[in-house]
């Protein structure tokens, strides 16, 4: 039988219309999921601000991710992103939250109640991440629980309205299709037909209900979230407290001898400015600690438990110390090393107050964010080593990102076993009884710094004019000192470089060598010898488990 044009158009609409309509409603469902997810975070962050600081789900889950990520992934993030590794992680978490929220909304639309269940699972995961963090309060679970409850109720309500909109739209489309079919039949037979079915509700009514709820929820989540962040910043104001803090003058200051700093373009400064000092830690966001409420606890295997306030610590007397710190993540030739003038109190004086018990061989230092470091007890009680609790850095209170108000500084040990920031506890114990944060993650429990050298100039990829040139860099051998640095061009003889005058055995030195650069490409290699007569290790070794080794070799192009 012949098909009339009107009937063919009706059949095309019945085939293409539902698919196009379904895609549209799935997109709205994804948006509803994002709004519900935003409400989850906003409510949880607000309650965390009011009831349990530090119990916000985003930072807790981020910190949990940092804890469980394998060591090679951590090192890749540090080497690839540097100090931007935390913002990259936060951005990745934000993207993951958006994707998961979209999936929850779509699932709730297509297969209810799977979306609500997914939101509940997210809430349970958030509660687990928050309550397992070090120092979690008794109410730490509540913000994530309430946030998840609000999100599930809101998601269900939005999707119910969306499904009603979709159903009324389908009914209207079916009525249109019936009308078109009857019109075709009427054209063909010239006989009247019955009235087409009319949907019980208009699609516009259900559309308005969905859009109104979704819009109000989105605006509320945005206002609550922004309000919680603004209130958090306004209530802490640690930056203002730090700026107003005036530390007592040092009883003993660092004497910088003549010739300690060389005037060579491209060479790192003797003392690293605070803004340029490397930062590597496990804190997803920088902890903000008020020195007015800060307390240090010294306990464990001690004769007496000691508690000190910030004022009591400072009243013990402050001295200035020049110390070079090195991160275990520093590759050969890397920049995760720096020197500063630190203002602080010797750790041995503090431990003397507590009286370590016989048999103790380690101090487990703890940060306010839960990080721990295992430092040999003898490194902290040695009268010949300036291990300190620092409160100042380069003439000002510690920068917040470098441990304000109090951090540890121990010469000769990698930071992961000594340089605890935002310090709150010193537990005298043993290596057999306790493990620090990085030990079960593939790093050695004890980690003396491996002395090394670095070429600062010329740099690979930067052409050097032919003729008189200078090769220069840094070398460090904390607690021992650098005896000399030797440089070789291509396969030539090793030549001794000129060293700067060392400030002390705990700081790095600068070095330079004059070079008659000939056109072409050349390999420049540097190595150090410490004052004990030991030669820097030539063999390349990775940073795990206790620091990298190897001679730096730079390819230089002479124009």
N, C-alpha and C positions, 0 to 999 in steps of 0.2 A: 504494500500500500504506500502511496506517496506521502512523504513527510513535508508538511507545510513549513515555511520559514519561521513563523512564530514559535512552532513546536521545537524546531532545532535550536533556536535561541534560548528557550526555556531549559532544554537539556544541557546546553553549555553552561548556563548559570548554575545548575544543580551540580555540575562536576567541578567547576572552578571556585565557586563562591565559598563552600564550606572550608576548603583548604586554605584559602586566603584569610578567611575569618578565624580559623583555628590558629594560624601563625600570629595573628594580631592578639588574640587572647592569651597565648603563651607568653608573648612579650609583656603584656600587662601583668601576668602572673609572676614573671621574673622581677618586674619592678616592685610588686607587692612584697616579694621575698627580700629585696634590698631594703625596703622601708622597715620591714620587721626586724631585719638584722641591725639596722641603724638604731632602732628603738631599744634593742637588746643592749647594745654598747652604751647608748646614752644613759639609760636607766642604771645600768651597772656602774658606770663611771661616777654618776652622781651619788649613788649610795656608798660607793667606796670612799668618796671624798667626805661624806658625812659620818660614816660608821667605821670604816676600816681602810685607812690610807695604805696604798700599795696593793689593794685587792682588786684593782681594775683588770678586766679580762685580757685586754690587748697586751699590756706589758707582761702579765703573768704568763700568757701563752708564748709570747716572744722569748721570755727568759727560759721557759721550758724547752723551747726549740734550741736555744743556744746550748743548754745543758746536754741534750741528747744527740746533737749533730756530731758525726764522727770527726776525729782529729784532722784527717786530710781535708775535709770540707771547710773546717775552721781556718786552716792555714791558707787554703785557696781564697777564702773571703778576705783575709787580712792582706795577702799579697796583691789581690786584684783590686779591692775597693779601699784599702787603707782605713783611715778614720771614718770613711763613709759606709763602713760595713753595717753599722747599726741602722742608719736611715734606709739602706737597701733592704735590710731584713724587715723593717717596719712597713716599707712600701709593698714588699712581697706578701706580708701578712694581710695588709689591707686588700690587695688584689684577691687573695685567697678567700677572704671574708665575703667579698662581693660575689665571686663565682659560686661559693657555697650557698649564699643567700638566694641567688637566682635559681639554683637547682632546687632548693627547698620550696620556693614559690611555685615552680613548674610542677614538682612532684605533688604538692598539695592540690593543685588544679587538676592534674591528670589522674592521680591515684590517692585521694585523701584516705587516711590521715598521714601518709608517708612524709609530707612536708613538715607537719607538726612534730612528728617523731624525730625527724632530722634536726629540727631546732632544739628539741629536748636533749638529743645526744650532744649537740654543740654546747649546751648549757652544762651538761655533766662533765664534759671535757674541760670546760673553763673552770668549774669548781675544783676539779682534780688538780689543775695547774696552779690555781691560787692557793689552795690549802696545803700543798706540798712544798711551797716556797719557804725558805728559811725565815723565821720570825713572823710567820703568818699569825694574825690575831684570832681570837675565838670567834669573831663574826666575819672572818674573811670569806666564808662560803655564801653569805647572804646576798651580796650584790649580784653575783652571777646567777643565783637561783631566782631572784626577783626579776632580773633582766630577761632570763630565759622564759619565765612565766608570762611576762608582758608580751614578749615576742610571739609566743605560741598562740596566745589569745588573739592578738592583733592579726597574725597571719591567717588564722582560721576565719576571723570575721571578714577580712578583706576578700579572701578567696570565696567565701559563701556568696558575697555580693557579686563577685566577678562571675561565678558560675550562674547566678541568677540572670545576670546581664547576657551571658552567652546563651542561656536557654531561651530567654525571650527573643534574642536576636535570631536564633534558629527557628523559633516558632513564627516569627515575622517573615523570615525567608521562605519557610514552608508555605505560609499563606500566600505570599507573592507568587510562588511557583504554581500553587493550585489555581490562583486567579489567571495566570498566564495560560495554563493548560486548558482551563474552562473556556477562556477566550478563544483559543485555537479551535476547540471543539465546536464552539458556537459559530465560528467562521465557516467551519467545514459542514455543519449540519443545519445551521440556522435555527437550532433549538435552544431555548433558554436553559440555564443550569442553576443548580442550587447556590445559595450564597456561600462564599469561601469561608473556611474557619478563621476566626479572629483570635489572635493570641490574648491570653488573659491579662497580660500587662504589656505596656509599651517598653521597648528596649531603652528608650531615653531615661525612663524612671530608674531602672536598675543601673544604667551607666552613671547617672548622677550620684546614686547611693555609693557606688564603688569609688568614684573619683573623689567624692567629698571625704569619705573615711580615709582614703589613701593620702590625700593632700593634707588633711589635718594631722594625721600620724607623722607624715614626713616633716612637716613644719615643727611639730612638737619635738620630734627626735633631734632635729637640728638645733632648736633653741636650748633644749636640755643639755645636749652634748657640748655646745659652745659655752653655755653657762657653767657647766661643770669644769671645763678647762680653764675658763677665765677665773672662776672662784679658786681653783687650785693654785694658779699662779699668784693671785692676789693674796692668798692666805699663807703662802710659804715665804716669798720675798727673801730667799736666802742670799741672793745677789746683793740686795741692799744691806743685809746684815754683814756680809763679808766686806763690802765697801766701807762700812762704818767701823769695822774692827781695827783697833790699833794695838799691834803687838809690842811688847817691851823690846828695848834695844838689846842686841846680842852682847853677852859678856865677853865673848871672844869672836873676832871676825876673821874672815879668810884674807890672807895676805897673798896678793898676786905678784909674783916676782917679775922683774924686768925681763923682757924676751919671752914671756909666756904666750903671747899672741902675735902671730906673724901677719904681715900685710901682704897677702897673696890673693889676687882676684880669683873668685870661685871657691875659695877655701871656707869650710864651715867655721863659724865663730867659736871661740874657746868656750863661752857660756851660751847655752841655747836659750833664746827668748821663750818665755812661757807659751806664747801663742804658737810657736813652732815645735815645741817639745812633743815627742811622739806620745800617743795614747793608745794603749791596747788593754782592754779589760772585758769582763763578761757582763757589765751593766748595760742593759738595753737602752735605758735612759739614765742620765746622770743623777745619782741620789742627791737629795738636798737635805743636809743635816744642820740643824741649828746648834751652834756651839754652846748656847745657853742651856740646852737640855742634853748635850752630849755627855756620855759616861763611858769610861774605859774600865773593864773588869779584867782582873788578873786572877785566874784560879787554876784548878787542876791539881797537879802534884806540887803543892806549895804548903808552906807552914801556916800561912794566913791568906785569906782572900782579901784582895785590895780593890777598892773602887775609887776612881778619881774623876773629878769634873774637869772641864776644860780650864777653868781658872786655876785649879789646884795643879794641873800639869804645867801650865805656863809659869806658875809661881816657883817651880823647882829650878828655874833658871834656864835661859836659852843661850845656845851658842850657835855659831855659823860654821857650816861644813861644806866643802866642795867635793861633790861625788858625781861620778859618771854612772848612769844607769843603762842597762842593756836588756832588751827583750829577747827571750829565747826564740821568738819568731823571726829574729833578724837574720836574713840571708847574708851570705858572703858579699860584702860591698853594700849592704843595705843601710837604711837610715833610721832603723828602730833603736837608736842609741842617742843619748844626749847628756849634757852636763849642766848642773845648776848649783847655785849656792843655796843650801838648805838651812833653815833655822829650826832647831829642835832640841830635844832632851835625849841623852843616851838611854837606850833600852836597858842597859845593864843596871842603871840606877833604879829604874822602875822594878826590875826583877828582884833587885836586892831588897826592896820593900816587902815583897811577897815571900822570899826565901825558897827557891826551888829545892825540891826534895832529892835525896840521892837516888840515882837510877834514871832520872829524867834526862832525855837527850834531844828533845824537840819542843819547839813552841809553835802551836797552831794558832795563827792569827786569823781573825774573822772580820769580814767587812759587814756593813749594815745590810748589804744585798745578798748575804749568804756565802760569798766567795771565801775560800780559806787557802792559806799558804803554810807550808811546812818548812820551818827554818831551824837549822841545827842550833841547839841551845848554846853550844860553845861559841858560835859566831855572834851571838847576841851578848854574851858575858865577857868576851875577850877585851881586855883593856887596850889592846893594840888595834882594834877595829872600831870605826866610828859608826856603829849601828844606832840609828836614832828614830824617835817618833818626831816627824817633821810637822810644823805648823805654818812654816813660811817657805817661800820659793822665790829666789831672785829679788829679794827686797820687798816682798808683799805677802799678805796671807796666801796660803795655798789656793790656786784656782779651783773652782768647784769641780771641774772635770779631772783634776789631778789629786782629788782626795779630801778636799776641805770638809771638816776642819783639821783632821789629823790623819796622817798616813805613815807607813814604815818606809825607811830608806836604809838599805844594808849594802855596803860596798862589797863587790866581789861575788855576789850571788845574782842569778837571773831573777827578773821581777816576779815570775810566777811562784817562786819559793820564798819571796821576801818582801816585795813592794806592795803590801796590802793597802789599798786606798779606803777611805771612809771607815777607818778602823774602829772597832767597838770592843774587841776581846782579845786577850792573850791567854791561851790555855797551855800551861806547862804539862807536857805529856811525853810519850815515846813514839818513835817511828813504828814500833810494833803494834801499838794500841790505836793509833789514829792515822787516817789518810787525808790528805788535802785534796782540793778540787781537781787539780790536773793529774794527780797520780794514777787514778783508775782510767784515765783517758789517754794513756800511752806515754806519759812523761815520767822522768826519774823523780824520786822523792827528794833527792839532794842534787843541786845543780850549780856548782861554781862556774863563773863566767870563763869562757875560753878566750884567751887573749887573741887579738886580731888587728888587722890594719885595713884601711880603705883608701881608694883613690878618688879624690873629689874633682880634680881637674888635671888634664883635660878629660872631657866626657866623651863616651862613645857616641858617634853620630854628629859631633860638633867639630867641623874641620879646624885644624890648627895651621896658622901660617908657617911657612918654612923659615928656619933660622932659630934665633934664641927663643927658647920656650921654657916653661916651668911645669914640672909634674909635682903635685902636692896632694896631701890628704891628711887623714887622722889615724891614730893608733892608740890602743888601750890595753892595759893589763892590770886591772884593778887589784889592789892590795899588794902588788908586786912591783909594778912600774915597768915602763918601756926603756930598754937599753939602747936600741937602735932600730931603724927601719932601712931595709935594703930594696933597691929598685933595679929592675932589669928591663931593657928594651930589646924586643925580639929574643934572640938566643945569645945576646952579648953577656958581658960580665956583670955580676951583681955590684952595684955601687951604693955606698952608704949615703943616706939622705941627711940633711941638716934638720935637727929636732928643735922644737921650741923648748923653753925652760919649763919643766913640769911644775904644776902648782903643788901636787903631792902625788903619792903612789896610787891614789884612788881616782884620779882624773885622767882623761885622755890627753894626748899631746898632738900638736900639729907638726907636720914635716914637709920639706920640699926638696926638690932636686932640679938643678939647672940642666937643660937638655938642648943640644944642637939638633933641632928637628930637620930631617931630610925629607924631600918629597916622597910620597908613597903611603902605604899602609903599614902600621907597626903595632905590635902587641906590647903593652906595658904591664908589667907584673910587679906587685909589691908584697913584701913579707916583713914580719916584725920579729924581734928577739927581745925577750923580757930580761929583767935584771937578774933572774936566776940562771941566765945563760941558755934558756930553752928557745928553740926555734918554732915559730908558728907552724901548725900542722898543715902540710901541703895537701893531703888527701881530702877530697870533697866528701862531706857527710851532710845528711839532711838535718833539719832543725830538731826533729824528734829522734831520740827521747831527751837529749840534754844539750842541744845547741849545735849549730852548723859549724863546719870547719872547711878550710881550703884557702888557697891564695887567690886574690882577685886578679883577674887578667882582663885588660880593657883594650879593645881594638880602636886605634887612633888613626885618623886620616890627616895627613899633612898635605896642604894645598901647595 
